[in-house]
């Protein structure tokens, strides 16, 4: 079967394309722009990818080998319901779905047990931790994770594996398409306001997701938030302040909490003693773009919601009390909802460089908020200044590094983001 991926450079759809190829499907795809993720896919054998998404380009692919199924990222339809590739698929009666239907088919056809990691924040790190621990246990899992890991590819399919570990995103209600054998909830806040109009709607979606899951692990605070009965069948509820967190010896409180969730899920699934699982988790090597060291005193982090930013800054404080931040907000539409949360978010930071928001899936009716407008919401705006991805910012970062300050760059974007700029200008070797 020939599957065409529209938006193949996305952090969720790219790994799925790799998985589908390993599961025996013929894969082609496109994206609107080149990126390090596209380079990564090509290096991993998916070389039939073109940049640009016109009807003529997909028609050429279809003429060469008829497309049976077009899988598209949520961004494609949101940005343009009459996207040229979607229009072409409709004209030619090509099956067209989002990624969930294809993934469900692969999981069902192979008889795997789905271990789904969801939550407002921490999904990628928690998924990476689950992959690490399952590998240490010798379970050889199939999986999909939204970032590069040093101990495997972003997407992997093993026909003989028992478990499929999946970073199960709530955006566009994607996670409600699955019925997991085990769900791990890394933490519930409130996000994706354009999809979930109220906090109650957002939390109801998580409640529905958990009801679809045979087993589930989550924090007491989240169980209470969702009014989930603690004695519900297959439910493991963890104390947010459990003393065992201090025994994990992993940098960052949020990482220690993510690790504990995975440990208790693995204990439930395998019966391996918690003490042994803790020892295995202590050697977790980390994941790209999650407090990733780019150079001495320079780190990149994917944090883009207030809770994620707070977690990244807490981790930075464990390394230094002299922290400088470069911040690129992820999407303008999110800023209209969270701008008041900036009030005390950067308290304790010595200097903050605020670059323009990374734009994606924007509401054309909303005004683009400039850095100076967002900085005005801070109680300590004197530490912040608007900046651009230019030579001036580069020299400022070098100055802070030379003075021994820890610089953390917060960037959730993909192609042409602060993260890519950072790697181009500071990293010894470029990677996703």
Phi, psi and omega per residue, in radians:
X1 nan 2.344 3.138
X2 -1.673 2.023 3.122
X3 -1.940 2.248 3.136
X4 -1.887 2.223 -3.109
X5 -1.832 2.035 3.090
X6 -1.643 2.067 -3.020
X7 1.525 0.657 -2.995
X8 -1.148 -0.293 3.137
X9 -1.424 0.010 3.118
X10 -1.203 2.649 -3.049
X11 -1.243 -0.234 3.066
X12 -1.784 -0.703 -3.042
X13 -1.378 -0.522 3.101
X14 -1.059 -0.915 3.085
X15 -1.021 -0.615 3.112
X16 -1.121 -0.661 3.100
X17 -1.086 -0.701 3.096
X18 -1.106 -0.754 3.138
X19 -1.096 -0.778 -3.126
X20 -1.096 -0.682 3.113
X21 -1.106 -0.754 3.136
X22 -1.206 -0.431 3.119
X23 -1.475 -0.004 3.023
X24 1.877 0.059 3.132
X25 -1.467 2.629 2.986
X26 -1.480 2.267 -2.976
X27 -2.110 2.303 2.906
X28 -2.360 2.962 3.142
X29 -3.071 3.080 -3.108
X30 -2.573 2.844 2.974
X31 -2.619 2.785 -3.084
X32 -1.338 -0.342 -3.137
X33 -2.596 2.713 3.070
X34 -1.340 2.749 3.133
X35 -2.848 2.981 3.094
X36 -1.159 -0.460 3.060
X37 -1.168 -0.692 3.083
X38 -1.103 -0.760 3.099
X39 -1.037 -0.703 -3.140
X40 -1.091 -0.773 3.137
X41 -1.105 -0.734 3.139
X42 -1.114 -0.701 3.119
X43 -1.152 -0.389 -3.135
X44 -1.764 0.423 2.961
X45 1.706 -0.145 3.117
X46 -1.617 1.337 -3.028
X47 -1.652 -0.063 3.124
X48 -1.640 1.098 -3.135
X49 -2.155 2.340 3.057
X50 -2.102 2.622 3.112
X51 -1.685 2.303 -3.010
X52 1.901 2.499 -3.033
X53 -2.320 1.153 3.119
X54 -1.757 2.830 3.102
X55 -1.131 -0.572 -3.135
X56 -1.163 -0.662 -3.112
X57 -1.188 -0.807 -3.138
X58 -1.219 -0.543 3.096
X59 -1.103 -0.664 3.125
X60 -1.131 -0.692 3.106
X61 -1.137 -0.775 -3.091
X62 -1.125 -0.626 3.132
X63 -1.192 -0.625 -3.133
X64 -1.227 -0.843 3.070
X65 -2.504 1.970 -3.092
X66 -0.901 2.307 3.136
X67 -1.426 2.241 3.113
X68 -1.606 -0.525 -2.994
X69 -2.642 2.191 3.046
X70 -1.836 2.127 3.093
X71 -1.906 2.236 -3.070
X72 -2.174 2.605 3.069
X73 -1.319 2.708 -3.140
X74 -0.998 -0.603 -3.090
X75 -1.079 -0.580 -3.095
X76 -1.054 -0.875 -3.095
X77 -1.301 -0.624 -3.126
X78 -1.148 -0.747 -3.123
X79 -1.234 -0.570 -3.117
X80 -2.748 1.723 3.122
X81 -1.024 -0.408 3.098
X82 -1.844 0.687 3.106
X83 -0.967 2.375 -3.068
X84 -0.926 -0.647 -3.118
X85 -1.271 -0.605 3.080
X86 -1.201 -0.710 3.110
X87 -1.079 -0.769 3.130
X88 -1.072 -0.745 -3.128
X89 -1.096 -0.717 3.131
X90 -1.128 -0.766 -3.132
X91 -1.052 -0.607 -3.037
X92 -1.803 0.239 3.047
X93 0.963 0.711 3.096
X94 -1.563 2.306 3.091
X95 -0.982 2.291 -3.054
X96 -2.320 2.116 3.128
X97 -2.542 2.967 2.933
X98 -1.396 -3.102 -2.969
X99 -1.236 -0.427 -2.988
X100 -1.106 -0.658 -3.088
X101 -1.162 -0.705 3.118
X102 -1.165 -0.771 -3.137
X103 -1.108 -0.735 3.096
X104 -1.042 -0.677 3.124
X105 -1.124 -0.781 -3.135
X106 -1.092 -0.756 3.138
X107 -1.146 -0.786 -3.120
X108 -1.144 -0.795 -3.105
X109 -1.096 -0.551 -3.102
X110 -1.660 -0.068 3.072
X111 1.178 0.554 -3.091
X112 -1.564 2.725 3.060
X113 -1.614 2.159 -3.082
X114 -1.454 2.141 2.975
X115 -1.851 1.855 -3.010
X116 -1.821 2.238 3.101
X117 -1.885 2.113 -3.128
X118 -2.333 -3.093 -3.102
X119 2.326 2.851 3.141
X120 -1.200 -0.649 -3.095
X121 -2.488 2.686 3.090
X122 1.553 0.061 -3.070
X123 -1.064 -0.830 -3.046
X124 -1.145 -0.826 3.140
X125 -1.107 -0.746 -3.137
X126 -1.123 -0.707 3.083
X127 -1.086 -0.791 3.124
X128 -1.067 -0.679 3.104
X129 -1.135 -0.690 3.123
X130 -1.128 -0.748 3.107
X131 -1.055 -0.807 3.132
X132 -1.017 -0.844 -3.065
X133 -1.199 -0.713 3.117
X134 -1.117 -0.655 3.082
X135 -1.159 -0.730 3.115
X136 -1.079 -0.517 3.126
X137 -1.443 -0.060 3.122
X138 1.364 0.397 -3.060
X139 -1.566 -0.169 3.072
X140 0.818 1.048 -3.066
X141 -1.271 2.666 2.827
X142 -1.464 2.685 -3.064
X143 -2.912 2.878 2.995
X144 -2.447 2.196 -3.130
X145 -2.363 2.531 -3.015
X146 -1.532 0.470 3.082
X147 -2.767 2.810 3.126
X148 -1.277 2.405 3.068
X149 -2.138 2.669 -3.055
X150 -1.424 -0.195 -3.034
X151 -2.013 0.438 3.111
X152 2.883 3.092 3.086
X153 -1.466 3.001 3.130
X154 -1.243 -0.504 3.077
X155 -2.330 2.352 -3.103
X156 -2.567 2.359 3.097
X157 -2.202 2.204 3.079
X158 -2.123 2.017 -3.077
X159 -1.016 -0.457 -3.066
X160 -1.671 -0.037 -3.093
X161 -1.290 2.634 3.128
X162 -1.494 -0.617 -3.023
X163 -1.986 2.575 2.990
X164 -2.099 1.997 -3.130
X165 -1.654 2.206 -2.992
X166 -2.342 2.263 2.994
X167 -1.342 1.800 -2.904
X168 -1.771 1.726 -2.991
X169 -1.403 2.463 3.110
X170 -1.499 -0.230 -3.120
X171 -0.995 2.387 -3.139
X172 1.060 0.370 3.130
X173 1.027 0.477 -3.117
X174 -0.947 -0.724 -3.022
X175 -1.153 -0.318 -3.121
X176 -1.314 -0.071 3.096
X177 -1.465 -0.061 -3.015
X178 -2.038 2.676 3.048
X179 -2.146 1.439 -3.011
X180 -1.201 2.627 2.962
X181 -1.306 -0.639 3.082
X182 -2.478 2.274 3.049
X183 -2.019 2.423 3.077
X184 -2.108 2.144 -3.122
X185 -1.839 1.985 -3.038
X186 -1.382 -0.178 3.139
X187 2.547 2.433 -3.089
X188 -2.067 2.155 3.065
X189 -2.139 -2.019 3.038
X190 -2.783 2.184 -3.078
X191 -2.682 3.088 3.132
X192 0.920 0.996 -3.048
X193 -1.109 -0.422 -3.138
X194 -1.303 -0.351 3.100
X195 -1.670 -0.808 -3.134
X196 -1.856 1.827 -2.976
X197 -1.221 -0.397 3.122
X198 -2.354 2.794 3.068
X199 -1.073 -0.658 -3.140
X200 -1.094 -0.686 3.106
X201 -1.112 -0.740 3.136
X202 -1.090 -0.835 -3.118
X203 -1.192 -0.576 3.093
X204 -1.114 -0.638 3.115
X205 -1.101 -0.703 3.093
X206 -1.172 -0.681 3.100
X207 -1.077 -0.753 3.109
X208 -1.111 -0.712 3.130
X209 -1.063 -0.772 -3.126
X210 -1.159 -0.607 3.109
X211 -1.167 -0.409 3.101
X212 -1.474 -0.094 -3.049
X213 -1.763 2.340 -3.124
X214 -1.213 -0.724 3.080
X215 -2.245 2.641 -3.119
X216 -2.680 2.560 3.104
X217 -2.230 2.244 3.101
X218 -2.720 2.954 -3.123
X219 -1.392 2.666 3.115
X220 -1.002 -0.742 -3.123
X221 -1.047 -0.633 3.125
X222 -1.337 -0.638 3.081
X223 -1.072 -0.709 3.117
X224 -1.207 -0.667 3.129
X225 -1.054 -0.703 -3.112
X226 -1.552 0.001 -3.095
X227 0.940 0.780 -3.124
X228 -1.565 2.229 3.129
X229 -1.107 2.209 -3.063
X230 -1.200 -0.298 3.124
X231 -1.731 0.280 3.132
X232 -1.089 2.581 -3.075
X233 -1.079 2.322 3.088
X234 1.296 0.222 -3.057
X235 -1.753 2.297 2.997
X236 -2.035 2.091 -3.132
X237 -1.936 2.216 -3.076
X238 -1.866 2.481 3.084
X239 -1.248 2.162 -3.116
X240 -1.021 -0.435 -3.079
X241 -1.983 0.456 -3.118
X242 -0.992 2.341 -3.116
X243 -1.091 -0.370 -3.113
X244 -1.121 -0.375 3.137
X245 -1.038 -0.606 -3.119
X246 -1.234 -0.311 -3.103
X247 -1.488 -0.092 -3.019
X248 -1.395 -0.414 3.077
X249 0.948 0.688 3.080
X250 -1.995 2.302 -3.126
X251 -1.040 2.382 3.052
X252 1.594 2.140 -3.133
X253 -1.042 -0.683 -3.135
X254 -1.141 -0.625 3.103
X255 -1.205 -0.652 3.106
X256 -1.125 -0.679 3.115
X257 -1.196 -0.727 3.096
X258 -1.056 -0.742 -3.125
X259 -1.103 -0.696 -3.116
X260 -1.132 -0.689 3.079
X261 -1.008 -0.823 -3.113
X262 -1.150 -0.724 3.134
X263 -1.035 -0.785 -3.102
X264 -1.257 -0.558 3.062
X265 -1.171 -0.770 3.132
X266 -1.131 -0.650 3.089
X267 -1.086 -0.719 3.116
X268 -1.131 -0.729 -3.042
X269 -1.365 -0.604 -2.996
X270 -1.996 -0.338 -3.074
X271 1.378 0.053 3.099
X272 -1.114 2.348 -3.118
X273 -1.000 2.488 -3.129
X274 -1.004 -0.691 -3.115
X275 -1.052 -0.718 3.125
X276 -1.172 -0.693 3.141
X277 -1.161 -0.662 3.090
X278 -1.069 -0.769 -3.130
X279 -1.092 -0.712 3.104
X280 -1.137 -0.680 -3.069
X281 -1.257 -0.435 -3.116
X282 -1.059 -0.432 -3.119
X283 -1.663 0.207 3.116
X284 -0.969 2.171 -3.015
X285 -1.470 -0.047 -3.134
X286 1.616 -3.113 -3.060
X287 -2.494 2.643 -3.089
X288 -1.093 2.551 3.078
X289 1.118 0.324 2.999
X290 -2.154 1.616 -2.996
X291 0.849 0.780 -3.110
X292 -1.414 2.302 3.127
X293 -1.351 2.098 3.116
X294 -1.655 -0.681 3.094
X295 -2.749 3.092 3.131
X296 -0.984 2.204 3.122
X297 1.127 0.321 -3.130
X298 -2.328 2.135 -3.087
X299 -2.250 2.666 3.041
X300 -2.064 2.417 -3.142
X301 -2.447 2.491 -3.069
X302 -1.374 -0.012 -3.047
X303 -0.913 2.264 -3.122
X304 -2.558 -0.024 2.986
X305 -1.984 2.777 -3.108
X306 -0.921 -0.754 -3.133
X307 -1.145 -0.706 3.124
X308 -1.166 -0.708 3.123
X309 -1.107 -0.779 3.119
X310 -1.044 -0.714 3.122
X311 -1.130 -0.720 3.129
X312 -1.145 -0.699 3.137
X313 -1.216 -0.617 3.071
X314 -1.094 -0.722 3.121
X315 -1.131 -0.729 3.110
X316 -1.056 -0.632 -3.120
X317 -1.176 -0.358 3.079
X318 -1.299 -0.322 -3.140
X319 -1.757 -0.528 -3.051
X320 -2.750 2.622 3.020
X321 -1.807 0.251 -3.140
X322 -2.262 1.371 -2.971
X323 -1.857 2.323 3.052
X324 -2.006 2.425 -3.089
X325 -2.106 2.396 2.896
X326 -1.985 2.158 -2.995
X327 -2.152 2.180 3.024
X328 -2.041 1.796 3.131
X329 -1.035 2.536 3.109
X330 -1.675 1.886 -3.137
X331 1.301 2.426 3.070
X332 -1.256 -0.643 -3.084
X333 -1.040 -0.606 3.108
X334 -1.169 -0.602 -3.071
X335 -1.093 -0.567 -3.138
X336 -1.129 -0.414 -3.126
X337 -1.678 -0.521 -3.005
X338 -1.889 0.025 -3.019
X339 -1.002 -0.569 3.118
X340 -1.225 -0.355 -3.138
X341 -1.308 -0.152 3.128
X342 -1.369 -0.094 -3.028
X343 -0.823 -1.003 -3.111
X344 -2.114 0.240 -3.014
X345 -1.099 -0.625 -3.082
X346 -1.790 0.443 3.086
X347 -1.104 2.307 -3.133
X348 1.676 -0.238 3.096
X349 -1.362 2.394 -3.093
X350 -1.377 -0.627 -3.129
X351 -2.640 2.467 -3.120
X352 -2.295 2.127 3.028
X353 -1.816 2.113 -3.022
X354 -1.930 1.934 -3.128
X355 -1.710 2.860 -3.108
X356 -1.013 2.635 -3.112
X357 -1.091 2.546 3.018
X358 -1.385 2.100 -3.003
X359 -1.630 2.307 3.099
X360 -2.834 2.383 3.104
X361 0.898 0.790 -3.025
X362 -1.422 2.703 3.024
X363 -1.516 1.983 -3.066
X364 -1.129 -0.267 -3.135
X365 -1.553 -0.115 -3.137
X366 -1.668 2.454 3.073
X367 -1.227 2.404 3.068
X368 -1.303 2.079 -3.128
X369 -1.418 2.192 -3.134
X370 -1.423 2.755 3.123
X371 -0.896 -0.738 -3.101
X372 -1.124 -0.548 3.108
X373 -1.225 -0.647 3.131
X374 -1.318 -0.654 3.089
X375 -1.043 -0.577 -3.121
X376 -1.082 -0.278 3.123
X377 -1.462 -0.120 -3.126
X378 -1.437 2.573 3.039
X379 -1.350 -0.369 3.134
X380 -2.140 1.013 -3.067
X381 -1.120 -0.269 -3.106
X382 -1.140 -0.332 3.136
X383 -1.470 -0.184 -2.967
X384 -1.935 2.638 3.009
X385 -2.573 2.513 3.065
X386 -1.116 2.573 -3.130
X387 -2.560 2.948 3.076
X388 -2.244 2.800 3.086
X389 -1.392 1.392 -3.027
X390 -2.455 -3.037 -3.099
X391 -1.102 -0.605 -3.138
X392 -1.103 -0.781 3.107
X393 -1.131 -0.699 3.132
X394 -1.021 -0.806 -3.128
X395 -1.178 -0.626 3.095
X396 -1.131 -0.727 3.107
X397 -1.095 -0.776 3.123
X398 -1.056 -0.667 3.131
X399 -1.115 -0.807 -3.133
X400 -1.128 -0.686 3.106
X401 -1.098 -0.778 -3.130
X402 -1.088 -0.525 -3.139
X403 -1.475 0.043 3.070
X404 1.498 0.152 3.106
X405 -1.415 2.634 3.086
X406 -1.575 2.145 3.141
X407 -1.859 2.123 3.074
X408 -2.028 2.225 -3.102
X409 -1.852 2.088 -3.074
X410 -1.746 1.997 -3.037
X411 -2.628 2.045 3.125
X412 -1.749 0.010 -3.072
X413 -1.413 3.021 -3.134
X414 -1.865 -1.998 -3.125
X415 -1.041 2.340 3.131
X416 1.163 0.408 3.130
X417 -1.529 3.034 3.016
X418 -0.962 -0.715 -3.122
X419 -1.060 -0.809 3.122
X420 -1.131 -0.718 3.099
X421 -1.045 -0.734 -3.137
X422 -1.059 -0.819 -3.121
X423 -1.159 -0.653 -3.132
X424 -1.152 -0.531 -3.040
X425 -1.799 -0.321 -3.041
X426 -2.252 -0.474 -3.034
X427 -1.298 2.466 3.073
X428 -1.192 -0.661 3.097
X429 -2.365 2.390 -3.077
X430 -1.461 2.386 3.050
X431 -2.644 2.885 -3.130
X432 -1.128 nan nan
